[in-house]
Amino acid sequence: MTSKCADCKMRLEAEKNPNSFKAKFWRWHTKWCPGWKAYQKELAAQEAKQEV
C-alpha cells in the first residue's frame, strides 16, 4: 500500500498549528490509520537505503 501522507493537507495543517483541534484529531487517527503505517514503512525503507 502506498500512502498519500506526504501530501496530506490535514497533516500539513497539523504541523503548522500543533495545538489545534485538527492537529489533535490527526495525531489520534495516526494510531490506527493503515495509510500512516504504510507511510512510516516507506520512510524507514528510504532511510535504510540512504545508510547503505
PQR file with spaces between the fields and no chain letter, atoms N, CA, C, O and H, PARSE charges and radii, in Angstrom:
ATOM       1  N    MET     1       0.843   -1.178    0.000 -0.4000 1.5000
ATOM       2  CA   MET     1       0.000    0.000    0.000 -0.0000 2.0000
ATOM       3  C    MET     1       0.889    1.242    0.000  0.5500 1.7000
ATOM       4  O    MET     1       1.791    1.382    0.826 -0.5500 1.4000
ATOM       5  N    THR     2       0.620    2.116   -0.921 -0.4000 1.5000
ATOM       6  CA   THR     2       1.344    3.382   -0.935 -0.0000 2.0000
ATOM       7  C    THR     2       0.500    4.425   -0.220  0.5500 1.7000
ATOM       8  O    THR     2      -0.727    4.415   -0.313 -0.5500 1.4000
ATOM       9  H    THR     2      -0.113    2.003   -1.592  0.4000 1.0000
ATOM      10  N    SER     3       1.144    5.295    0.470 -0.4000 1.5000
ATOM      11  CA   SER     3       0.418    6.291    1.248 -0.0000 2.0000
ATOM      12  C    SER     3       0.434    7.643    0.554  0.5500 1.7000
ATOM      13  O    SER     3       1.245    7.904   -0.334 -0.5500 1.4000
ATOM      14  H    SER     3       2.141    5.303    0.545  0.4000 1.0000
ATOM      15  N    LYS     4      -0.478    8.485    0.984 -0.4000 1.5000
ATOM      16  CA   LYS     4      -0.553    9.849    0.463 -0.0000 2.0000
ATOM      17  C    LYS     4      -0.258   10.843    1.576  0.5500 1.7000
ATOM      18  O    LYS     4      -0.577   12.027    1.467 -0.5500 1.4000
ATOM      19  H    LYS     4      -1.137    8.273    1.706  0.4000 1.0000
ATOM      20  N    CYS     5       0.348   10.355    2.637 -0.4000 1.5000
ATOM      21  CA   CYS     5       0.583   11.187    3.823 -0.0000 2.0000
ATOM      22  C    CYS     5       1.566   12.321    3.558  0.5500 1.7000
ATOM      23  O    CYS     5       1.475   13.372    4.193 -0.5500 1.4000
ATOM      24  H    CYS     5       0.607    9.393    2.726  0.4000 1.0000
ATOM      25  N    ALA     6       2.491   12.132    2.646 -0.4000 1.5000
ATOM      26  CA   ALA     6       3.465   13.183    2.369 -0.0000 2.0000
ATOM      27  C    ALA     6       2.775   14.438    1.827  0.5500 1.7000
ATOM      28  O    ALA     6       3.264   15.550    2.024 -0.5500 1.4000
ATOM      29  H    ALA     6       2.565   11.279    2.130  0.4000 1.0000
ATOM      30  N    ASP     7       1.645   14.260    1.148 -0.4000 1.5000
ATOM      31  CA   ASP     7       0.919   15.382    0.556 -0.0000 2.0000
ATOM      32  C    ASP     7      -0.390   15.700    1.285  0.5500 1.7000
ATOM      33  O    ASP     7      -1.175   16.523    0.816 -0.5500 1.4000
ATOM      34  H    ASP     7       1.248   13.356    0.988  0.4000 1.0000
ATOM      35  N    CYS     8      -0.623   15.063    2.410 -0.4000 1.5000
ATOM      36  CA   CYS     8      -1.892   15.203    3.126 -0.0000 2.0000
ATOM      37  C    CYS     8      -2.069   16.623    3.667  0.5500 1.7000
ATOM      38  O    CYS     8      -1.240   17.110    4.435 -0.5500 1.4000
ATOM      39  H    CYS     8       0.015   14.394    2.791  0.4000 1.0000
ATOM      40  N    LYS     9      -3.145   17.276    3.264 -0.4000 1.5000
ATOM      41  CA   LYS     9      -3.412   18.648    3.706 -0.0000 2.0000
ATOM      42  C    LYS     9      -3.656   18.702    5.208  0.5500 1.7000
ATOM      43  O    LYS     9      -3.247   19.650    5.878 -0.5500 1.4000
ATOM      44  H    LYS     9      -3.819   16.881    2.640  0.4000 1.0000
ATOM      45  N    MET    10      -4.319   17.684    5.727 -0.4000 1.5000
ATOM      46  CA   MET    10      -4.596   17.658    7.158 -0.0000 2.0000
ATOM      47  C    MET    10      -3.292   17.554    7.954  0.5500 1.7000
ATOM      48  O    MET    10      -3.140   18.229    8.972 -0.5500 1.4000
ATOM      49  H    MET    10      -4.651   16.914    5.183  0.4000 1.0000
ATOM      50  N    ARG    11      -2.361   16.731    7.510 -0.4000 1.5000
ATOM      51  CA   ARG    11      -1.071   16.590    8.192 -0.0000 2.0000
ATOM      52  C    ARG    11      -0.296   17.898    8.137  0.5500 1.7000
ATOM      53  O    ARG    11       0.277   18.320    9.141 -0.5500 1.4000
ATOM      54  H    ARG    11      -2.484   16.183    6.683  0.4000 1.0000
ATOM      55  N    LEU    12      -0.272   18.543    6.980 -0.4000 1.5000
ATOM      56  CA   LEU    12       0.452   19.797    6.833 -0.0000 2.0000
ATOM      57  C    LEU    12      -0.123   20.890    7.729  0.5500 1.7000
ATOM      58  O    LEU    12       0.628   21.655    8.335 -0.5500 1.4000
ATOM      59  H    LEU    12      -0.738   18.200    6.165  0.4000 1.0000
ATOM      60  N    GLU    13      -1.451   20.966    7.815 -0.4000 1.5000
ATOM      61  CA   GLU    13      -2.080   21.955    8.682 -0.0000 2.0000
ATOM      62  C    GLU    13      -1.806   21.641   10.149  0.5500 1.7000
ATOM      63  O    GLU    13      -1.620   22.546   10.962 -0.5500 1.4000
ATOM      64  H    GLU    13      -2.061   20.344    7.322  0.4000 1.0000
ATOM      65  N    ALA    14      -1.784   20.356   10.478 -0.4000 1.5000
ATOM      66  CA   ALA    14      -1.494   19.956   11.861 -0.0000 2.0000
ATOM      67  C    ALA    14      -0.071   20.331   12.245  0.5500 1.7000
ATOM      68  O    ALA    14       0.185   20.715   13.386 -0.5500 1.4000
ATOM      69  H    ALA    14      -1.936   19.621    9.817  0.4000 1.0000
ATOM      70  N    GLU    15       0.836   20.224   11.317 -0.4000 1.5000
ATOM      71  CA   GLU    15       2.224   20.601   11.607 -0.0000 2.0000
ATOM      72  C    GLU    15       2.377   22.104   11.770  0.5500 1.7000
ATOM      73  O    GLU    15       3.220   22.561   12.542 -0.5500 1.4000
ATOM      74  H    GLU    15       0.627   19.913   10.390  0.4000 1.0000
ATOM      75  N    LYS    16       1.576   22.874   11.056 -0.4000 1.5000
ATOM      76  CA   LYS    16       1.642   24.335   11.172 -0.0000 2.0000
ATOM      77  C    LYS    16       1.113   24.817   12.517  0.5500 1.7000
ATOM      78  O    LYS    16       1.632   25.776   13.088 -0.5500 1.4000
ATOM      79  H    LYS    16       0.891   22.503   10.429  0.4000 1.0000
ATOM      80  N    ASN    17       0.079   24.150   13.018 -0.4000 1.5000
ATOM      81  CA   ASN    17      -0.542   24.565   14.280 -0.0000 2.0000
ATOM      82  C    ASN    17      -0.766   23.324   15.143  0.5500 1.7000
ATOM      83  O    ASN    17      -1.876   22.794   15.180 -0.5500 1.4000
ATOM      84  H    ASN    17      -0.343   23.371   12.554  0.4000 1.0000
ATOM      85  N    PRO    18       0.272   22.855   15.835 -0.5600 1.5000
ATOM      86  CA   PRO    18       0.197   21.586   16.568  0.2800 2.0000
ATOM      87  C    PRO    18      -0.749   21.574   17.771  0.5500 1.7000
ATOM      88  O    PRO    18      -1.050   20.500   18.292 -0.5500 1.4000
ATOM      89  N    ASN    19      -1.221   22.724   18.220 -0.4000 1.5000
ATOM      90  CA   ASN    19      -2.133   22.758   19.364 -0.0000 2.0000
ATOM      91  C    ASN    19      -3.599   22.836   18.964  0.5500 1.7000
ATOM      92  O    ASN    19      -4.469   22.894   19.833 -0.5500 1.4000
ATOM      93  H    ASN    19      -0.977   23.596   17.797  0.4000 1.0000
ATOM      94  N    SER    20      -3.888   22.838   17.679 -0.4000 1.5000
ATOM      95  CA   SER    20      -5.267   22.957   17.224 -0.0000 2.0000
ATOM      96  C    SER    20      -6.018   21.634   17.388  0.5500 1.7000
ATOM      97  O    SER    20      -5.413   20.574   17.553 -0.5500 1.4000
ATOM      98  H    SER    20      -3.182   22.791   16.973  0.4000 1.0000
ATOM      99  N    PHE    21      -7.339   21.721   17.340 -0.4000 1.5000
ATOM     100  CA   PHE    21      -8.166   20.522   17.412 -0.0000 2.0000
ATOM     101  C    PHE    21      -7.866   19.602   16.237  0.5500 1.7000
ATOM     102  O    PHE    21      -7.815   18.382   16.392 -0.5500 1.4000
ATOM     103  H    PHE    21      -7.830   22.582   17.207  0.4000 1.0000
ATOM     104  N    LYS    22      -7.667   20.191   15.061 -0.4000 1.5000
ATOM     105  CA   LYS    22      -7.382   19.400   13.865 -0.0000 2.0000
ATOM     106  C    LYS    22      -6.089   18.605   14.034  0.5500 1.7000
ATOM     107  O    LYS    22      -6.004   17.457   13.598 -0.5500 1.4000
ATOM     108  H    LYS    22      -7.708   21.182   14.935  0.4000 1.0000
ATOM     109  N    ALA    23      -5.101   19.200   14.655 -0.4000 1.5000
ATOM     110  CA   ALA    23      -3.830   18.515   14.892 -0.0000 2.0000
ATOM     111  C    ALA    23      -4.010   17.370   15.886  0.5500 1.7000
ATOM     112  O    ALA    23      -3.446   16.291   15.706 -0.5500 1.4000
ATOM     113  H    ALA    23      -5.170   20.133   15.009  0.4000 1.0000
ATOM     114  N    LYS    24      -4.791   17.606   16.924 -0.4000 1.5000
ATOM     115  CA   LYS    24      -5.052   16.553   17.905 -0.0000 2.0000
ATOM     116  C    LYS    24      -5.816   15.401   17.272  0.5500 1.7000
ATOM     117  O    LYS    24      -5.527   14.236   17.545 -0.5500 1.4000
ATOM     118  H    LYS    24      -5.249   18.483   17.070  0.4000 1.0000
ATOM     119  N    PHE    25      -6.784   15.721   16.432 -0.4000 1.5000
ATOM     120  CA   PHE    25      -7.534   14.685   15.719 -0.0000 2.0000
ATOM     121  C    PHE    25      -6.603   13.908   14.789  0.5500 1.7000
ATOM     122  O    PHE    25      -6.681   12.682   14.716 -0.5500 1.4000
ATOM     123  H    PHE    25      -7.019   16.667   16.211  0.4000 1.0000
ATOM     124  N    TRP    26      -5.732   14.612   14.086 -0.4000 1.5000
ATOM     125  CA   TRP    26      -4.804   13.957   13.166 -0.0000 2.0000
ATOM     126  C    TRP    26      -3.878   12.999   13.917  0.5500 1.7000
ATOM     127  O    TRP    26      -3.665   11.873   13.467 -0.5500 1.4000
ATOM     128  H    TRP    26      -5.669   15.608   14.146  0.4000 1.0000
ATOM     129  N    ARG    27      -3.331   13.426   15.043 -0.4000 1.5000
ATOM     130  CA   ARG    27      -2.458   12.553   15.841 -0.0000 2.0000
ATOM     131  C    ARG    27      -3.219   11.325   16.327  0.5500 1.7000
ATOM     132  O    ARG    27      -2.681   10.218   16.317 -0.5500 1.4000
ATOM     133  H    ARG    27      -3.504   14.341   15.408  0.4000 1.0000
ATOM     134  N    TRP    28      -4.469   11.513   16.754 -0.4000 1.5000
ATOM     135  CA   TRP    28      -5.285   10.391   17.208 -0.0000 2.0000
ATOM     136  C    TRP    28      -5.489    9.387   16.077  0.5500 1.7000
ATOM     137  O    TRP    28      -5.384    8.179   16.292 -0.5500 1.4000
ATOM     138  H    TRP    28      -4.906   12.412   16.763  0.4000 1.0000
ATOM     139  N    HIS    29      -5.777    9.873   14.891 -0.4000 1.5000
ATOM     140  CA   HIS    29      -6.070    8.964   13.785 -0.0000 2.0000
ATOM     141  C    HIS    29      -4.833    8.211   13.307  0.5500 1.7000
ATOM     142  O    HIS    29      -4.968    7.136   12.723 -0.5500 1.4000
ATOM     143  H    HIS    29      -5.863   10.854   14.716  0.4000 1.0000
ATOM     144  N    THR    30      -3.641    8.737   13.535 -0.4000 1.5000
ATOM     145  CA   THR    30      -2.430    8.040   13.097 -0.0000 2.0000
ATOM     146  C    THR    30      -2.192    6.754   13.880  0.5500 1.7000
ATOM     147  O    THR    30      -1.426    5.897   13.439 -0.5500 1.4000
ATOM     148  H    THR    30      -3.531    9.611   14.009  0.4000 1.0000
ATOM     149  N    LYS    31      -2.833    6.608   15.025 -0.4000 1.5000
ATOM     150  CA   LYS    31      -2.659    5.398   15.831 -0.0000 2.0000
ATOM     151  C    LYS    31      -3.271    4.170   15.176  0.5500 1.7000
ATOM     152  O    LYS    31      -2.834    3.054   15.458 -0.5500 1.4000
ATOM     153  H    LYS    31      -3.456    7.303   15.384  0.4000 1.0000
ATOM     154  N    TRP    32      -4.266    4.335   14.311 -0.4000 1.5000
ATOM     155  CA   TRP    32      -4.917    3.197   13.682 -0.0000 2.0000
ATOM     156  C    TRP    32      -4.954    3.279   12.151  0.5500 1.7000
ATOM     157  O    TRP    32      -5.396    2.327   11.508 -0.5500 1.4000
ATOM     158  H    TRP    32      -4.621    5.241   14.082  0.4000 1.0000
ATOM     159  N    CYS    33      -4.516    4.356   11.567 -0.4000 1.5000
ATOM     160  CA   CYS    33      -4.608    4.570   10.122 -0.0000 2.0000
ATOM     161  C    CYS    33      -3.633    3.670    9.346  0.5500 1.7000
ATOM     162  O    CYS    33      -2.424    3.763    9.561 -0.5500 1.4000
ATOM     163  H    CYS    33      -4.156    5.129   12.090  0.4000 1.0000
ATOM     164  N    PRO    34      -4.128    2.805    8.453 -0.5600 1.5000
ATOM     165  CA   PRO    34      -3.228    1.947    7.683  0.2800 2.0000
ATOM     166  C    PRO    34      -2.351    2.742    6.717  0.5500 1.7000
ATOM     167  O    PRO    34      -1.235    2.319    6.413 -0.5500 1.4000
ATOM     168  N    GLY    35      -2.830    3.869    6.239 -0.4000 1.5000
ATOM     169  CA   GLY    35      -2.029    4.714    5.349 -0.0000 2.0000
ATOM     170  C    GLY    35      -0.831    5.307    6.075  0.5500 1.7000
ATOM     171  O    GLY    35       0.259    5.392    5.508 -0.5500 1.4000
ATOM     172  H    GLY    35      -3.736    4.212    6.486  0.4000 1.0000
ATOM     173  N    TRP    36      -1.021    5.714    7.319 -0.4000 1.5000
ATOM     174  CA   TRP    36       0.075    6.275    8.111 -0.0000 2.0000
ATOM     175  C    TRP    36       1.125    5.215    8.390  0.5500 1.7000
ATOM     176  O    TRP    36       2.324    5.487    8.337 -0.5500 1.4000
ATOM     177  H    TRP    36      -1.906    5.644    7.780  0.4000 1.0000
ATOM     178  N    LYS    37       0.668    3.999    8.689 -0.4000 1.5000
ATOM     179  CA   LYS    37       1.606    2.904    8.947 -0.0000 2.0000
ATOM     180  C    LYS    37       2.416    2.592    7.697  0.5500 1.7000
ATOM     181  O    LYS    37       3.614    2.322    7.781 -0.5500 1.4000
ATOM     182  H    LYS    37      -0.307    3.777    8.732  0.4000 1.0000
ATOM     183  N    ALA    38       1.764    2.630    6.537 -0.4000 1.5000
ATOM     184  CA   ALA    38       2.475    2.403    5.274 -0.0000 2.0000
ATOM     185  C    ALA    38       3.476    3.525    5.023  0.5500 1.7000
ATOM     186  O    ALA    38       4.581    3.272    4.541 -0.5500 1.4000
ATOM     187  H    ALA    38       0.791    2.849    6.469  0.4000 1.0000
ATOM     188  N    TYR    39       3.104    4.750    5.341 -0.4000 1.5000
ATOM     189  CA   TYR    39       3.991    5.896    5.175 -0.0000 2.0000
ATOM     190  C    TYR    39       5.233    5.744    6.052  0.5500 1.7000
ATOM     191  O    TYR    39       6.345    6.024    5.606 -0.5500 1.4000
ATOM     192  H    TYR    39       2.207    4.956    5.733  0.4000 1.0000
ATOM     193  N    GLN    40       5.050    5.306    7.284 -0.4000 1.5000
ATOM     194  CA   GLN    40       6.174    5.106    8.188 -0.0000 2.0000
ATOM     195  C    GLN    40       7.118    4.022    7.659  0.5500 1.7000
ATOM     196  O    GLN    40       8.336    4.147    7.785 -0.5500 1.4000
ATOM     197  H    GLN    40       4.146    5.079    7.647  0.4000 1.0000
ATOM     198  N    LYS    41       6.565    2.965    7.071 -0.4000 1.5000
ATOM     199  CA   LYS    41       7.393    1.902    6.476 -0.0000 2.0000
ATOM     200  C    LYS    41       8.173    2.442    5.282  0.5500 1.7000
ATOM     201  O    LYS    41       9.343    2.105    5.097 -0.5500 1.4000
ATOM     202  H    LYS    41       5.576    2.864    6.968  0.4000 1.0000
ATOM     203  N    GLU    42       7.526    3.281    4.468 -0.4000 1.5000
ATOM     204  CA   GLU    42       8.195    3.887    3.317 -0.0000 2.0000
ATOM     205  C    GLU    42       9.367    4.751    3.774  0.5500 1.7000
ATOM     206  O    GLU    42      10.449    4.694    3.190 -0.5500 1.4000
ATOM     207  H    GLU    42       6.576    3.555    4.618  0.4000 1.0000
ATOM     208  N    LEU    43       9.152    5.547    4.813 -0.4000 1.5000
ATOM     209  CA   LEU    43      10.219    6.401    5.337 -0.0000 2.0000
ATOM     210  C    LEU    43      11.376    5.565    5.884  0.5500 1.7000
ATOM     211  O    LEU    43      12.542    5.899    5.671 -0.5500 1.4000
ATOM     212  H    LEU    43       8.273    5.593    5.288  0.4000 1.0000
ATOM     213  N    ALA    44      11.055    4.489    6.584 -0.4000 1.5000
ATOM     214  CA   ALA    44      12.093    3.621    7.133 -0.0000 2.0000
ATOM     215  C    ALA    44      12.897    2.967    6.015  0.5500 1.7000
ATOM     216  O    ALA    44      14.116    2.833    6.127 -0.5500 1.4000
ATOM     217  H    ALA    44      10.108    4.218    6.757  0.4000 1.0000
ATOM     218  N    ALA    45      12.229    2.561    4.941 -0.4000 1.5000
ATOM     219  CA   ALA    45      12.920    1.948    3.806 -0.0000 2.0000
ATOM     220  C    ALA    45      13.825    2.961    3.117  0.5500 1.7000
ATOM     221  O    ALA    45      14.941    2.625    2.719 -0.5500 1.4000
ATOM     222  H    ALA    45      11.239    2.670    4.850  0.4000 1.0000
ATOM     223  N    GLN    46      13.357    4.195    2.972 -0.4000 1.5000
ATOM     224  CA   GLN    46      14.176    5.237    2.354 -0.0000 2.0000
ATOM     225  C    GLN    46      15.403    5.531    3.210  0.5500 1.7000
ATOM     226  O    GLN    46      16.501    5.720    2.686 -0.5500 1.4000
ATOM     227  H    GLN    46      12.451    4.469    3.295  0.4000 1.0000
ATOM     228  N    GLU    47      15.216    5.567    4.517 -0.4000 1.5000
ATOM     229  CA   GLU    47      16.330    5.839    5.415 -0.0000 2.0000
ATOM     230  C    GLU    47      17.345    4.694    5.370  0.5500 1.7000
ATOM     231  O    GLU    47      18.553    4.931    5.401 -0.5500 1.4000
ATOM     232  H    GLU    47      14.324    5.413    4.943  0.4000 1.0000
ATOM     233  N    ALA    48      16.862    3.472    5.298 -0.4000 1.5000
ATOM     234  CA   ALA    48      17.757    2.322    5.231 -0.0000 2.0000
ATOM     235  C    ALA    48      18.569    2.348    3.934  0.5500 1.7000
ATOM     236  O    ALA    48      19.745    1.984    3.929 -0.5500 1.4000
ATOM     237  H    ALA    48      15.881    3.279    5.273  0.4000 1.0000
ATOM     238  N    LYS    49      17.951    2.773    2.852 -0.4000 1.5000
ATOM     239  CA   LYS    49      18.649    2.874    1.565 -0.0000 2.0000
ATOM     240  C    LYS    49      19.773    3.913    1.640  0.5500 1.7000
ATOM     241  O    LYS    49      20.862    3.701    1.105 -0.5500 1.4000
ATOM     242  H    LYS    49      16.996    3.069    2.856  0.4000 1.0000
ATOM     243  N    GLN    50      19.500    5.026    2.303 -0.4000 1.5000
ATOM     244  CA   GLN    50      20.490    6.101    2.402 -0.0000 2.0000
ATOM     245  C    GLN    50      21.662    5.705    3.278  0.5500 1.7000
ATOM     246  O    GLN    50      22.776    6.186    3.069 -0.5500 1.4000
ATOM     247  H    GLN    50      18.616    5.198    2.738  0.4000 1.0000
ATOM     248  N    GLU    51      21.436    4.838    4.254 -0.4000 1.5000
ATOM     249  CA   GLU    51      22.504    4.428    5.153 -0.0000 2.0000
ATOM     250  C    GLU    51      23.453    3.427    4.495  0.5500 1.7000
ATOM     251  O    GLU    51      24.603    3.295    4.914 -0.5500 1.4000
ATOM     252  H    GLU    51      20.532    4.447    4.423  0.4000 1.0000
ATOM     253  N    VAL    52      22.984    2.733    3.485 -0.4000 1.5000
ATOM     254  CA   VAL    52      23.812    1.716    2.827 -0.0000 2.0000
ATOM     255  C    VAL    52      24.785    2.314    1.898  0.5500 1.7000
ATOM     256  O    VAL    52      25.557    1.593    1.264 -0.5500 1.4000
ATOM     257  H    VAL    52      22.049    2.840    3.145  0.4000 1.0000
